[in-house]
Amino acid sequence: MELPELDLLNPAGVALHPVEVHLLCTFAEVEAPFPLEVATASTSDEERAVLFHHAAATLIERDLADEQGPLGVAEEFAYLLGHCSGVVDLVVDRGGAGRLGVAMLVAGNDALLVTQDAADPHGALRMLAAPFDDAVSRLCRVLPTAEAPRTAPFSIPKKSAQAIFEVMVDRMPDDDGESPREPRPLTQQELDRLLADHGIDEQVLRRMTTALHPVEGSGQVGLARRSPSTEDQWQRVGDELAWVDTPKGRFRLATEDDSWISVNPLAQDDLRSAVRGLAQRAR
């Protein structure tokens, strides 16, 4: 069983296969932070041992490990898993282009960006070590450009909104090469029935249909630190910042309390500032 060859020449950093990253996490005895996906599809300890054996060999072949352990950017990743002060995690759903996930591991004035693009056929993760300020700038460049809509904020019932947004997001194109590459808006009849089924009144209905339909993209960014109770797992610190992109522009979705979600226009500069603020808290 061999690991596939990866495209190693990429400005996003050194490419590692998910199995290689899983091996590094096992070496560090810390789970991979969200949103990185590294779990192997093995069904037994024996199969995982075979995969790890080949992963170790490929790391050694590329001077990312020796008989004693990881080297280079692989060593930095394994070290930061156990010693970083925080991780900024960013997820951008780009519709037909698929999901892009980034974890920025922070330690003082240094950082490591780990990027995983759902469009990569092998699920490769790319690691790039950079000074803190440079890493934050690179992270902000991942954010798609969108205008803030000229509309007043409004609120919608949380439970109803979650159910409706799930349906809307499901209408976004899949990255399978076969589905339509454009969002598939609900018909007016479908939308009316969906809103009525979830108790949305006429006034909120008009605001939602005018502002939030169809969903063309979405994203979220947050901060995590290792759990003090387990040390090998991560826990969320504070609230995530979540948004949706529509033809009208970008809206931030924020929980007001247990019952309501506020919908607010979100400017590009404000989103970048929020990302920079989370990065500073991670130091």
N, C-alpha and C positions, 0 to 999 in steps of 0.2 A: 504494500500500500504506500503510494507516494503522494506527496503534496504537489499541487499544480504550480507551474512556473508563474511568477507574478511580474507585472510591469514595475520594474524597480526605478525607472527614471521618471520621477514625478516631483514637481515642486512642493507638493503637500508633505513630502517626507519619505523616510525609508519604509518600504512596504513589508508588512509581516502578515503571514496567514493567520486566521483565527486560532488554529491549533497551536501555532507558535506562541501567540499571545496568551492562550489558555495555559500553556506550559509555564510561561513567565509568572502568571498569577499564582499558579500552584507553587512555584519556587518561592514567591514572596509570601505565600500563605494569606493572600488578600484577594477578595473577589474583584473582578473588573468593574470599574465604576460605570454607572449609567451614562450614556446610552450605548456603550460598547457591547457588541454581541460576539462572544467568543466560545460559547459552549459547544463541545464536540457532539456529533450525532452518534457517538459510539453507544452500543447497547450493553457493553460488559467492561469490566476492569481490564480484561485481556486485550480487547480491541483498543481501549484508550491507551494502554501501555504501548501498543504498537504505534499508534498515532504520535504519542509523545516521543518515542524513540526516533521516528523520522523527523519530527519537528526539531529535536535537539541536533540531529545531523545537519539539517539545512541551515540552522543558525550557525553552527560551527563552520560550514562551508562558506558562509558569507561574513565571517569574522565578527559575528554578533554574539558568539559564545565560545568558550573553550571547555576543557574538562572540569574546570573549577566552577563555572557558572556563566552568567550573561556578561557581555561586553558591549561597549558603545551605547547606542541609544536604547538597546534592550536592557542593559544594566541600569541605565537611568530610569527607565520605566519601572523595573522591578523595585528599585530603591524608593522611588517616589510613591509607589503604592503603599508602602509602609511608613513613609516619613513626610509626605506632603502635608501642608497645612489646610488644604481644601481643594475641591475640584469644581470648576464651573462646567456645567453640562448644557449643551445646546443641541436642539433638534429642529431641523427645518424640513418640512414636508413640501416638496416642490412639485406636487401634482404628478404629471406624467414622468418627470425626471426622477421620482422616487425620493426616499428619505435620506438626508445627510445628517449624521451625528458627529459631534465633536466633544471631546472631554479635554479640558485644560487643567493639568495637574500643576499646582503652584507650590513653590518653596522659596520664600523670600523674593529675591530679585531674579529668580530663574523659573522657567516654566517648560512644560512639555505638552505639545498639542498632539492629540491622537484623533485622527479623522477616519470615519468609516462611511463609505458611500454605498447605498443600497444598489446603485447601478453597477457596481463592480461585480463581475460574475463569480468571483471567489470570496467575496466578503472581506477583502483585504483591509487591514488597518494600517494607516500611515502615521509614522511618528516623526515629529520635528521638534528638537530642542531649540529654545530661543530665549533671549532675555525677556523679562516680564512684560515690559512695555511693547516690545515687538510682537510678542505672543498675543497680547490683548488686541493690538491693531489687526493682526491676521484673523483673530476670532470675529471681530466686527465686520471684516470684509466678507465673511460667510453670509451675513444677513442680506437677504434679497432687498432690493430697493423698492419702496412703495410709498405712495403719498398718504398723508393723513386726510381722511374725508372731512368735508366741511359740513358737519352735522352735530347736533347736540347729543351728549351722552344720554343713555337710557338704561333701564334695568329690565331683566326678564327673570321669571321663576327658574331657579337653579335646576330642579329635577326635570322640568320640561325642556329646558335649554339643552341639557346634556343629551337627552334622548334625540332631540331634533338635530343637534350638531352631528351626532353619530351618523344619522341618515344622510345629512348633507355631505359629510366627509367621505362617506361610502360612494358618493356620486363623482368623486374626483377620479381621474384616469389612473389605471394601474400601470405599473412599469413592467408589463409582460410582453411588449412588442406586438400585441394583438388588439388590445382595447383602444378605444378612441383616445386621441391625445388631448382632447379638450374636455373641460368639466361637463357633466351631463345634468343640466338644471332639472329640477322637478317641474312637472307640468303644474299649471295653476290648480287643477283639480286635485293632484297629489298633494300639493302644498297645503291647500285648504283643509283637506282631510287630516293631514299630519298635525297641523296646528290645532284643529278642533279636538282631535283625539287626546291632546296633551293640555287642554284647558287654556289655550292662549286667546286672550280677548281681541277684539277688533283693532283697538289702538296699538297694542303691542304687535299684532299681526302686521299692520302696515309698516311699522318701524323695522321689523325683522325682514320682511320681504324687500323693502326698499334698500336696506343697508347691507344685509348679510347673505344675500342669495344671488348667485351661487358662490360657494367657497372655492377659491382657486388655489389656495395654499394655506399653510398654518405653521406654527412653531411654538417653541417654549424654551426658556432658559432658566436655570436655577443653580443653586449652590449646595454641595454635599461635603460632609466630613466623615471620617471613619467613626463608626459607632463606638462610644466609650465602653459599652457593655460587651461587645464581641471582638472589636479591633480588626476582624477580617471582613466586615461588611460596612456598608455606607448608609448614612441617614441624611434626609433632607434638612437643610438649615433655612428657616424662613419659608416664604411662599415663592412659588414659581411665577414667572411672568409669561403669560400665554397670549397668543394673538391669532387672528385669522385674516387672510387677505381675500378681498372680494373685488369686483369691478369698480366699486365705489372707493376703495382704498383699504388701509389696514386699521383694524380695530383690536384694542386690547380687551381681553376678557378677564375680569377680576371678581373674586368672590367677596361680596359685601358681608354676608353672614351665612348661616346654614341654609337660607331659603332663596337668596337672590344672587344674580350675577350682573355686574355692571358692564356695559358695553361702551367703551370710550375710544374716540379717535386716537391713533398712536402715530406720532411723527417719527421719521427715521432717526433724527438726532436724539429724540427721547429714548428710543430703543437702544441706540448705541451707548447713551449715557447709563442706562440701566445695566447693560452688560459690563461696562467699565466699573460701575459701582459694585457689582457682584464679584468681579475679579479682585478689587481692592479688599473686599471682605474675606476673600479666600487666602490672603497673604498671612 
